[in-house]
Amino acid sequence: MSSDLKDGTLLGFGNPLLDVLATVTPDLLTKYNLKPNDAILADDSHKPLIPEMVEKFKVEYIAGGSVQNTLRVAQWILKKPNVAAFFGCVGRDSNSEILEKKAREAGINVQYQYSDSLPTGTCSVLVTDNGRKRSLVADLSAANCFTTAHIQKPENKQLIENAKFFYISGFFMTVSQETILTVAKHAHETSRTLAMNLSAPFIFQFFKDGMMAAIPYVDILFGNETEALTVAKELNFGTTDIQEIAVKISELKKEGSKPRMVIITQGHDPVILVKGGTIKTFPVEQISESKIVDTNGAGDAFVGGFLAQLIQGKELDACIKCAIWSATHVIQQSGCAFDSHIHYFG
């Protein structure tokens, strides 16, 4: 059915980053005051981090950024180029050339905005605990420079008009809340589907007002258990039960008649899906510890698998099944990577 999909059916907004990935020792996390399973924005104290990673550990460079990762996975499953398009801001440098080359090879129609003053953003990915934990330190640099001027360009307006599904990371909340609200309102007014991701605990802690402004337009909200707990704390839900939290998130103010769907992943514990007050859980395939290489990108891959089926009109059970399959495959690779020769047959 993917052969029937039109170019640009799925449009993503996010922060294009070059991932610098290494398996490190816990003392490096301690030195930079990092948690083993977290995502933060870099500050001045993190400037020596990448040089130290390069000096002391074996480093891989991977075209990344949460939304680009998700779209790469979706394109891998769909096997048809340019179904997904992407907006984000990069610098005019060799890193952005690498990013664009990798993204286009994966089948994504990337339409970057360019900053002439800042370099392409990077994300340090520090992997510990035999691949089970990853600490992300994002230096957004040029990614921080995305503006609504980019989506006002006629060719980009056309991409927005053509899209039937929009996907925006919570991380993008730190960059252009104006763009998020513009796209969210457009999706609502044209009866398109808007999916967002909670992305990291700090997003709801420090950008709660922006998230609460966008959430009424969000049709599908993804997150993990740590992010869900943060939402519950910030909104005074008075519970730490993840299923209860998912229900309460689904019941937040919603524009239009479509009920909001909330999908919470819990590592190797079951995936929770709430829609219209109904809770469903889906067991996750358990794989041996020895096969887990790196959990970095598992959440991005999960969403990529889900969206690949959703935009084809598949039932929710099929979407979740593909999401779990994608995440399970990716955690057996280094970074958000996959074997391009493997096909998903559902």
GUTI-201331 format. One line per field, with one value per residue (C-alpha): y negated, z, x. Coordinates in steps of 0.5 Angstrom, whole numbers. Layout:
# GUTI-201331
v <- c(Y,...)
w <- c(Z,...)
u <- c(X,...)
***
This chain:
# GUTI-201331
v <- c(0,-5,-5,-9,-14,-21,-25,-29,-25,-26,-32,-33,-39,-38,-40,-37,-34,-30,-25,-24,-17,-13,-8,-11,-10,-12,-17,-21,-22,-24,-29,-33,-32,-28,-22,-16,-16,-23,-29,-36,-42,-43,-49,-52,-47,-41,-45,-40,-34,-32,-33,-28,-23,-23,-23,-17,-13,-10,-15,-14,-20,-19,-23,-25,-29,-26,-27,-26,-19,-18,-20,-15,-9,-11,-11,-5,-1,-4,-3,-9,-15,-22,-20,-24,-31,-35,-42,-44,-49,-48,-51,-52,-47,-40,-37,-40,-37,-30,-31,-32,-27,-21,-24,-24,-17,-15,-18,-24,-30,-35,-42,-46,-53,-55,-60,-64,-65,-58,-51,-45,-43,-36,-31,-28,-21,-17,-10,-6,0,5,1,0,-7,-13,-20,-26,-33,-37,-43,-46,-51,-53,-48,-54,-59,-56,-61,-62,-66,-59,-56,-62,-61,-59,-52,-50,-53,-48,-42,-44,-44,-37,-34,-30,-28,-32,-30,-35,-33,-37,-39,-43,-47,-50,-53,-56,-55,-60,-55,-49,-53,-55,-48,-46,-50,-49,-41,-43,-47,-42,-36,-33,-29,-32,-28,-30,-27,-29,-28,-29,-31,-38,-40,-40,-42,-49,-50,-48,-54,-52,-45,-47,-52,-46,-40,-42,-41,-35,-28,-23,-24,-20,-19,-15,-13,-18,-24,-22,-22,-29,-31,-28,-32,-39,-38,-36,-29,-26,-20,-16,-10,-11,-8,-13,-19,-17,-17,-24,-27,-24,-28,-35,-40,-38,-42,-39,-32,-27,-24,-25,-18,-18,-13,-11,-7,-3,0,7,7,6,0,-3,-6,-11,-13,-15,-13,-6,-3,2,5,9,13,12,17,19,20,22,17,20,17,10,6,-1,-4,-11,-12,-6,-12,-15,-8,-7,-13,-12,-5,-7,-13,-8,-4,-10,-14,-8,-7,-1,1,-2,5,6,-1,1,8,5,-1,5,9,2,1,8,8,1,3,9,3,-2,-9,-10,-5,1,6,3,10,12,11,11,15,14)
w <- c(0,1,-6,-6,-1,-4,-3,3,6,13,15,21,25,29,31,26,30,28,34,37,40,45,50,56,63,69,71,65,67,74,71,67,72,68,69,66,62,61,56,57,53,53,57,57,62,57,51,53,53,45,45,51,48,42,46,50,47,40,37,32,28,26,22,28,31,34,29,23,26,27,19,17,21,17,10,12,13,7,2,-2,-2,0,3,9,9,14,17,21,22,20,19,13,14,13,18,15,8,12,15,9,5,10,11,3,2,7,3,7,3,7,7,12,14,14,19,17,24,28,26,25,32,35,40,45,46,52,53,59,63,57,52,56,58,54,56,51,51,46,43,39,36,29,30,35,29,26,25,22,16,13,13,9,3,-2,-4,4,5,-1,3,9,5,2,8,12,18,22,27,32,38,44,43,38,44,46,39,36,39,34,29,33,34,27,24,30,28,21,22,26,21,15,19,19,24,29,33,38,43,50,48,55,62,62,56,61,67,63,57,61,58,51,51,54,49,44,47,45,38,39,36,38,44,45,51,56,63,66,62,64,71,70,67,73,77,74,73,80,78,85,82,80,76,69,66,70,68,61,62,65,59,54,58,58,53,46,40,35,36,35,42,44,43,49,48,53,53,59,56,57,60,56,52,54,49,51,47,48,56,54,56,52,53,49,51,49,45,51,48,51,55,50,44,47,44,45,47,44,39,41,42,36,32,36,33,26,26,29,24,18,19,21,15,11,14,18,25,31,34,27,28,35,33,28,33,38,32,30,37,38,32,33,40,37,33,35,35,31,26,22,17,10,7,13,11,15,13,19)
u <- c(0,6,7,0,3,4,10,10,5,8,12,17,19,25,33,37,44,50,50,57,56,61,60,63,65,61,66,65,58,60,65,60,54,50,45,45,38,37,37,39,41,49,52,59,61,60,64,70,66,66,74,74,70,74,80,79,73,71,67,61,58,51,46,41,36,30,25,30,31,24,23,29,26,19,22,26,20,16,21,19,23,20,14,17,19,23,24,30,36,43,49,53,58,61,57,50,53,53,46,43,47,45,38,37,40,35,29,27,26,30,29,33,33,41,44,50,52,52,55,50,48,51,49,53,51,54,52,53,50,52,48,42,42,44,45,44,47,45,48,43,47,44,38,36,35,29,24,17,20,22,15,13,17,12,15,15,8,6,10,5,-1,1,2,-3,0,5,10,14,18,18,25,23,19,26,27,20,14,11,12,9,3,2,3,-2,-7,-7,-7,-14,-17,-15,-17,-10,-7,-2,3,8,13,14,21,25,23,26,21,15,19,21,17,10,6,8,7,0,-2,0,-3,-11,-9,-5,-8,-3,2,8,12,16,14,20,17,9,11,14,8,4,8,8,0,-1,-5,-4,-2,5,1,3,-4,-8,-3,-4,-12,-11,-6,-12,-17,-13,-17,-18,-20,-24,-28,-23,-21,-13,-9,-4,2,7,13,16,22,22,15,8,6,0,-5,-11,-16,-23,-22,-20,-14,-10,-3,2,7,14,19,24,31,37,41,47,43,42,48,45,38,39,34,29,24,25,25,18,15,18,15,8,7,9,3,-1,0,-2,-9,-7,-11,-8,-6,-2,1,4,6,11,13,15,19,22,25,27,31,34,37,41,45,49,46,39,41,38,39,37,36,31,24,18,12,7)
***
